[in-house]
Amino acid sequence: MKEIFVSDLESGNEITAFFMVKMIGVKLGSNKKQYLDVTLGDKTGEVSSKKWDVDDRELDGLSGIKAGDIVKVKAQVTEWQGMTQLRISRIRPRAESDEIVMEDYIKAAPEDSEMMYEYIYGVADGLEDQDLRKLCTELLARNHDRLMYYPAASKNHHAEYGGLLYHVKRMLMTGIKVCEVYTNLNRDLVCAGVILHDIEKLNEIESNEYGISPGYSFEGQLLGHIVQGVKLLDKETERLGFPREKAIMLEHMILSHHYEPEFGSPKRPMFPEAELLHYLDILDARMFDMEDALNSTNAGEFSEKVWTLDNRRVYKVSDEQ
């Protein structure tokens, strides 16, 4: 059984433990020496790790380690720029004799994938707009198997087994409630936008069956899921005979949901449902990042800096409250 988890790491300790490789690469430092840059993780979180001064004799062994592999490391727990880090002295792939329980290493959404899918599909199947209903149900059904495990990101928010479903489900739940308050909104358009806004992450991100992503696909790197999503909807809405206005509005929601050009959206939202989609997306991402940071924070203390929250530290209310 795994004894040391990422959430247990304390600066100054020396550890020997198993972790799952999330990302790995040999890089060249400013001193012109090679070093191993690896992100290690388990079900409790991830930790940036380095093995300094890697010589050529080590490269063959290290080149065989890839994302999703379990490795055993001996390392010093350090702190750099307010973040926990591992300084690795030794690293090796797991041996056949090593007893590993994979559930210890897979960070997963807190809900069952099939149940999340059924909720999302149920919303899609209940849309009154028959064009949107057919589009959403067909795309969900077509991608059912990969949706069971796919993360919503290579790293950062919802980078976990079933993360994409979890992200979409919570956005849907919130969006439906918001439509009860702002009754001018087209509920079907909001729901369709939520269901489809990240659908092309299935082709932007690469992932194994454990929801572990080594990075982005060729098309994902050159285009990204926003452009890929617009291409998909343009083709599918034409196939289904959508009215042109409806098709363009749905494509605009995908195109604008990141809001700013520097985040991939060439247009800002230009109607209420598109505006809401952006805020549903950013709200769920922020809540996820805060909850994730607080899971490894003691009550009455601040978390480590969270890069996705502009390097803010998040406070966890004390048990006395």
Secondary structure, DSSP 4 states (H G I P E B T S, - for coil): -----GGG--TT-EEEEEEEEEEEEEEE-TTS-EEEEEEEEETTEEEEEEE-S--HHHHHHHHT--TT-EEEEEEEEEEETTEEEEEEEEEEEPPTTS---GGGT--B-SS-HHHHHHHHHHHHHT-S-HHHHHHHHHHHHHTHHHHTT--S-SSSTT-SBTHHHHHHHHHHHHHHHHHHHSTTS-HHHHHHHHHHTTTTHHHHEE--TTS---EE-HHHHHT-HHHHHHHHHHHHHHHTT--HHHHHHHHHHHHHTT-SGGGT-SS---SHHHHHHHHHHHHHHHHHHHHHHHHTS-TTSBPPPBGGGTTBPPB---TT-
